[in-house]
Amino acid sequence: MSEAPHQSPIDRLLAIMARLRDPHDGCDWDLAQTFATIAPYTIEEAYEVADAIARRDMDDLRDELGDLLLQVVFHARMAQEAGLFGFADVAQAISDKMEARHPHIFGGESGSMDETRWEDIKQSERTAKGVSSALDGVALALPALMRAQKLQKRAARTGFDWPDPAGPEAKVSEEIEELKAASDDQERFEEAGDLLFAVVNLVRAYGISAEDALRAANAKFERRFQAMERLARDDFAKLPLAAQEELWQKVKKAE
């Protein structure tokens, strides 16, 4: 499809998606998709955006942002076909929301934006929608660590929180003992979840994002493990544990 004269890039993208979803001569794969089948791709593309940022690859970031934008266009097109809303409605809704959430910029109010004010505004939005629980609206599809921290932060806003790290630290120790004492697989499964939830609460007490901290730890482990493999010259798996640990300490010291 060639770009029409004076057609903006976003209009071109919308036209491409409309063509792909044309019921008579569109793409079979695109026509077969639904909100549910596209949702995993949407999540995947968001992570690929984050990955490009973490790698500081701006060329890749441009491309990944395009892939993510395509997901928005795809969902909006399917909604338009169902008579629900279109891309313009999506853009209008987020514009209205951003103006409402920045009254000190667009509403003539004074002051500045901080986390407390932001959360107060969002809570007002939830209340206007008839939400009753402080925990309503925390997306189920979030990564488990991130969702745990959001649930805890919501609960903390009602006063349900430890006053300092000593409380969650004791809770972590308690959950470790309960996991050790579990009598069957189901009980161990439940206690493992309680332990992870308690650990999130502990790191939150120190002002740390559990998701970011674990992501950094994953990257550190990957970097160190691959360094050990290089030192072992492809024989790492054949080494006894003591020798592997020696390599681990060598890599740590080198960092």
C-alpha positions in Angstrom: 0.0 0.0 0.0 1.5 3.3 -1.0 1.1 6.4 1.2 -1.6 8.7 0.0 -0.7 12.4 -0.6 -0.5 14.3 2.7 -1.5 11.2 4.7 -0.1 11.4 8.2 1.9 8.3 9.4 -0.8 7.5 12.0 -3.5 7.7 9.3 -1.4 5.4 7.1 -1.1 2.9 9.9 -4.8 3.0 10.6 -5.5 2.4 6.9 -3.1 -0.5 6.8 -4.8 -2.2 9.7 -8.2 -1.6 8.1 -6.9 -3.2 4.9 -5.5 -6.2 6.8 -8.9 -6.7 8.6 -11.0 -6.3 5.4 -13.5 -9.1 5.5 -13.3 -9.8 1.7 -9.6 -9.5 0.8 -7.8 -8.9 4.1 -5.1 -11.1 5.7 -6.5 -14.5 7.0 -4.3 -14.4 10.1 -5.3 -10.8 11.1 -8.9 -11.5 10.4 -8.8 -14.6 12.7 -7.6 -12.6 15.7 -9.6 -11.4 18.7 -8.9 -9.2 21.7 -8.0 -12.4 23.7 -5.6 -13.7 21.1 -3.9 -10.4 20.6 -3.5 -9.6 24.3 -0.4 -11.8 24.8 1.3 -10.0 21.9 0.5 -6.6 23.5 2.1 -7.7 26.7 5.1 -9.1 24.9 5.6 -5.9 22.9 5.5 -3.8 26.1 8.3 -5.9 27.6 10.3 -5.6 24.4 10.0 -1.8 24.7 11.3 -2.1 28.2 14.1 -4.4 27.1 15.3 -1.9 24.4 15.3 0.9 27.0 17.4 -1.3 29.4 19.8 -2.0 26.6 19.8 1.7 25.7 19.3 0.8 22.0 17.4 3.8 20.7 17.0 2.4 17.2 15.5 -0.7 18.6 13.3 1.4 20.9 11.9 3.2 17.9 11.0 -0.1 16.3 9.6 -1.6 19.4 7.4 1.4 20.1 6.1 1.0 16.6 5.2 -2.6 17.4 3.5 -1.6 20.6 1.6 1.2 18.7 0.4 -1.5 16.2 -1.1 -3.4 19.1 -3.2 -0.4 20.1 -4.3 0.1 16.5 -5.2 -3.6 16.3 -7.3 -3.5 19.4 -9.0 -0.3 18.4 -9.8 -1.6 14.9 -11.4 -4.7 16.3 -13.4 -2.6 18.7 -14.5 -0.3 15.8 -15.7 -3.3 13.8 -17.8 -4.4 16.8 -19.3 -0.9 17.1 -17.7 -0.2 20.5 -15.1 2.5 19.9 -12.3 3.5 17.5 -8.8 4.8 17.6 -9.9 8.4 17.9 -12.0 7.5 21.0 -8.9 5.9 22.5 -6.8 9.0 21.9 -9.6 11.2 23.2 -10.0 9.2 26.4 -6.3 9.3 27.3 -6.1 13.0 26.5 -9.0 13.7 28.8 -7.5 11.5 31.5 -4.1 13.2 31.3 -5.5 16.7 31.5 -7.7 15.6 34.5 -4.7 14.0 36.2 -2.6 17.2 35.8 -4.9 19.9 37.2 -1.8 22.0 38.1 -1.0 22.2 34.4 -4.3 22.1 32.6 -6.8 23.0 35.4 -5.5 26.2 36.8 -4.6 24.7 40.2 -1.4 25.4 42.0 1.3 23.1 43.3 3.2 20.2 41.7 2.7 16.6 41.1 3.9 13.9 43.5 3.0 10.3 44.2 0.5 11.1 46.9 -1.4 13.7 44.7 -1.3 11.3 41.8 -2.7 8.4 43.8 -5.4 10.7 45.3 -6.5 11.7 41.8 -6.6 8.1 40.6 -8.6 7.1 43.7 -11.1 9.8 42.9 -11.4 8.3 39.5 -12.0 4.9 40.9 -14.6 6.2 43.3 -16.4 8.0 40.5 -16.6 4.6 38.7 -18.3 3.1 41.8 -15.3 1.1 43.0 -15.7 0.1 46.6 -12.5 -1.8 47.6 -9.1 -0.1 47.9 -7.7 -3.1 46.0 -10.0 -2.9 43.0 -8.5 -2.1 39.6 -5.0 -3.7 40.2 -4.7 -5.6 36.9 -4.6 -9.3 37.1 -2.2 -9.6 34.2 0.6 -7.7 36.0 3.8 -9.7 36.8 3.2 -11.3 40.2 5.9 -9.3 42.1 4.6 -6.0 40.7 1.0 -6.8 41.5 1.9 -7.9 45.0 3.7 -4.5 45.6 0.7 -2.6 44.1 -1.7 -4.5 46.3 0.4 -3.7 49.4 0.7 0.0 48.5 -3.1 0.2 48.1 -3.6 -1.5 51.4 -1.0 0.8 53.0 -3.0 3.9 51.9 -5.8 2.7 54.2 -3.3 2.5 57.1 -2.9 -1.3 56.9 0.9 -1.4 56.9 3.9 -2.0 59.2 5.4 1.2 60.7 9.0 0.2 59.8 10.9 -2.7 58.2 11.1 -4.7 61.5 7.6 -5.9 61.1 7.9 -7.3 57.5 11.4 -8.7 58.4 9.9 -10.8 61.2 7.1 -11.9 58.9 9.7 -13.1 56.4 11.3 -15.2 59.1 7.9 -16.6 60.2 7.0 -17.5 56.6 10.4 -19.3 56.1 9.6 -21.5 59.2 6.1 -22.2 58.0 7.4 -23.3 54.6 9.9 -25.6 56.2 7.1 -27.1 58.4 4.7 -27.6 55.5 3.5 -31.2 55.4 2.5 -31.7 51.7 2.9 -30.1 48.3 -0.2 -28.0 48.5 0.8 -26.6 51.8 4.3 -25.9 50.6 2.9 -24.2 47.5 0.7 -21.9 49.6 3.5 -21.1 52.1 5.9 -20.4 49.2 3.5 -17.8 48.0 3.2 -16.3 51.5 6.9 -16.1 51.7 7.3 -14.3 48.4 4.6 -11.9 49.3 6.3 -11.2 52.6 9.6 -10.6 50.9 8.0 -8.1 48.5 6.6 -6.3 51.6 10.0 -6.2 53.2 11.7 -4.7 50.2 8.8 -2.2 49.8 9.5 -1.1 53.3 12.9 0.0 52.2 11.4 1.9 49.2 12.6 -0.7 46.7 10.7 -1.9 43.7 10.6 -5.7 44.0 10.2 -6.1 40.2 13.1 -3.9 39.4 15.3 -5.5 42.1 14.6 -9.0 40.9 15.1 -8.0 37.3 18.5 -6.6 38.2 19.4 -9.7 40.2 18.4 -11.8 37.2 20.7 -9.8 34.9 23.5 -10.1 37.5 23.1 -13.9 37.8 23.0 -14.2 34.0 26.2 -12.1 33.6 28.1 -14.0 36.3 27.0 -17.5 35.2 28.0 -16.8 31.6 31.4 -15.5 32.8 31.8 -18.8 34.7 31.0 -20.8 31.6 33.6 -18.8 29.6 36.2 -19.5 32.3 35.4 -23.2 32.3 35.7 -23.3 28.5 32.5 -25.3 27.9 33.3 -27.8 30.7 31.3 -26.0 33.4 28.6 -28.7 33.7 31.3 -31.3 34.2 32.9 -29.6 37.2 32.0 -30.6 40.8 30.0 -28.1 42.8 33.0 -27.0 44.8 34.9 -26.1 41.6 31.8 -24.3 40.3 31.5 -22.3 43.5 35.2 -21.4 43.2 34.6 -20.0 39.8 31.5 -18.1 41.1 33.6 -16.4 43.8 36.3 -15.6 41.2 33.8 -13.9 38.9 32.3 -12.0 41.8 35.7 -10.7 42.9 36.5 -9.7 39.4 33.4 -7.5 39.3 
